[in-house]
Amino acid sequence: MTSTVTLGPALRAIREAKGLTQKELGARSGVSASHLTNAESGARNLSLDAALRIANALQVKPQAITYEVACTCLCTCTRIHGERVAP
């Protein structure tokens, strides 16, 4: 059985904070841009392996991309869940 995780808003927030497009993140992680689009919108879950590769490509701890809401402030935030997100 394959484990899956729902990512959605946290994944998008971190990717955007890093200044990456879905295509760029896909190239770094080996996960297709269309799969990232579906994961960010909540239309599709990612395997645990894919989630770990994405976290590694974003240079964040895996748990950072699994939170339901990454940031609720309206500024350009450099911290997500207490973890610094450098562009």
N, C-alpha and C positions, 0 to 999 in steps of 0.2 A: 504494500500500500504506500502511495506517495503522499507525504505531508504537504499541505498547502497553507499559505498565509494571505490574508487580505491586507493590502497596503493603502491604496487610495491617496488621500490628501497629504499624508506625511511624506510619501515618496515624491510627489510632485513638488512640495514645498522645499525639500532638501535639494532636489535636482535643480530647481530654479535658483535657489540660494547659491548653488555652486556655479551657476551660469551655463548650465549644460542643456542642450536640446535632447529630446528623446533619442534622436539618431546618434548623437555623440555618446550618450550614456549606453546605448545599445552596443556601439562599437567597443566601448571599454569593458562592458560586462559580458558580452556574448549573448545578450537577450535582445530579440528583435524590437525595433521601434514600435511596431504594431502591437506586440505583446505588452510593451510598457504602456502604450496608450490605453489598452484595455485594463491593465492593472490599476493605473491611476484613476480611471473612471469608475472602477469597481465592477466592471463588466466581466472580469476574469481574475482568477486567483493565480498566484505564482507558486511554483514548487519551492520547497525550502532551499534547494540547491540554487535556483535562480535568484531568490531573495538574498542569499548569502553573497552571490557574485555581484549583485547590484550594490549591496552595502559596501563590499570591498572596493568596487569601482568608485563609489562616492566617498570613500575613506571615512566612513562612520561606523559605529557599532551597529550590529544587526537590529537591536531593539529600537534604534532611532527611527527606522523606517516602518515599524509596525504599529506605531501609535495612531489612533483615529484622527486626531487633529495635531498638526505639527506646530502651528503658531497662530495665535489669534490676534496679534497686534497688526496695526495697519502700516507699520514702518518697514523698512528693509532690515529685517532681523538677522543678526549673525549668530543667534543661539536658538537651537531647537532642542527642547527637553533638557536644557542645561548643558548641552554639548555644543561647543563652538563649531560653526559651519563656515569654514573659510572658502571664499570663492576660488 
